[in-house]
Amino acid sequence: MTAFDLAFPLAAPFWALLVFAPKWRWTARIMASPWVPLLPLACYFALVLPHFGEWARAMLRPDLGVLQALLATPWGAGLVWAHLIAFDLFIARWMYFEGRERDISPWVVSPILVVTIFLSPFGLVAFLVVRSVRIRSRA
């Protein structure tokens, strides 16, 4: 199994807690750790460290052709995948706690989190809209 193959399975238990057990007391306890996204980030680091020079050069002088070439490699695609998985989980963790703080029903937040798993920008925008509505309704 490669780092690419491991990134999502390492994050999946956390997603399951957020979506299927949002009110379970252990969900909040587990998700309270800021280190939750560290597991998929381990895949990121495993992929980027052997190619750090190449990746750093590409990030310091962004060029579409260079980025396309790097992302066409197994390590480049895996790197971006692990990055997405970790940061989507980070965003989901924030949405979970923000929803709890704003008293947004898990029946609303959980489907948004499912969207976030697959299409994180859409999920984030949906959550921000719901959050804004909630804030305005309380004002």
N, C-alpha and C positions, 0 to 999 in steps of 0.2 A: 504494500500500500504506500502511495506517495504522499507527500505533504499536501498536494492538491486534494487527494482523496480523503484526507483526515480533517481538513479545515471545517467542513460543515458538521460531520459527526461529533466533533469536539464542542461545537456550539449548540447542537440540537437539544441536549438536555435542558439547557438554559431557556431556549425558545419554548420548549414544552412546558416548563414551569410558568413562564409568562403568559402563555396562551391558554393552557388547560387548567392551571391551578393558581390563578392570580390572587385568590383570597387565602390560600394556605399559608399559615404563619411562616413556614420554612422557606417559601418562595421569597418573601421580603427579606428574610435573614440572609439567604444565599445571594440574592441579587444586590444586597447592600454593599457587598465587596466591590470596590472599584477594579478589582483584578479579574472579574468575570471574562472580559474579552481576551485575557492573556492566553488562553489555550489556543484559539485560532491564530493569535499573533505569533505563537511559537512556530506555527507552520510558515508564516511570513518570514520570520527571522531565519528559519532553516533554509528557505529558498533564496533570500536576498544576500546573506553573508558570503556564500561562495562567489557571488557575482556582484559584490558591492561596488567595485570600481565602475563596471559597466552601467549599473543602475544609477549611481551617483552622477556620472557624466550625463546620462540621459535626463536626469531630473534638474541638473544645474543649467543645462542648455536645451530646453525642450524643443524637439523637432519631430514633426509628425512621422516622417519616414523612419527615423531612429526608433521612436516609440512603437510603431507598427512592427518593425523587425524584432524588437525585444519581446513584445507581447505575442508574437508568433512562435516563440520558443516555449517548450514545456515549463521551464522555470519561470518565465515571464508571465505566462497565463496563470500559473499556479500562485504566483506572488500577488497578482492583482485580485485573484479569487479570495485568497486568505485575507487580504486587506479589506475587501468588501464584506466578507463574513464577520470579521472582527468589529468593523465600524458600524455595520448594521446592528449588531448585537449591542454595541455601546449606545447607539441611538434608541434602540428598543428599551434598554434598561432605563434610560432617561424618560422615555414616554411612559413606561410603567409607573415609575415613582411620581412623575408629574401628574399622571391620571389619578393616582391615589390621593395626592395632595389636593388636587382640584375637585375631588369627589366625582370623577367621571366614572360611570359604571363600567365594570369589566366587560359587560355585554357590548359596550361600544368600543372599548380599547382593544380587546382581544381580536376582533376581526381586522382592526387596523394593523395590529401586529402581524397578522397572517399576510396582509398585503405587503407589509414592510419586509417580510422574509424574502418575498419574490421580487418586489418592485419598490425598494426602499424610498426613492424620492417621492413616489405617490403616497406611500404610507406616512411619511413625515409630513407632507403637505396636508393630508387628510387629518392627521392628529392636530396639527397647528390650527386648522379651521375649527375643529371640535373644541380645542382648548380655548380659542378666542371667543367662540360662542359662549362657552361656559363662564369665562371671565366676565364677559359683558352682562350675562344674565345675573350674575352675582353682584354687579356694581349698582 
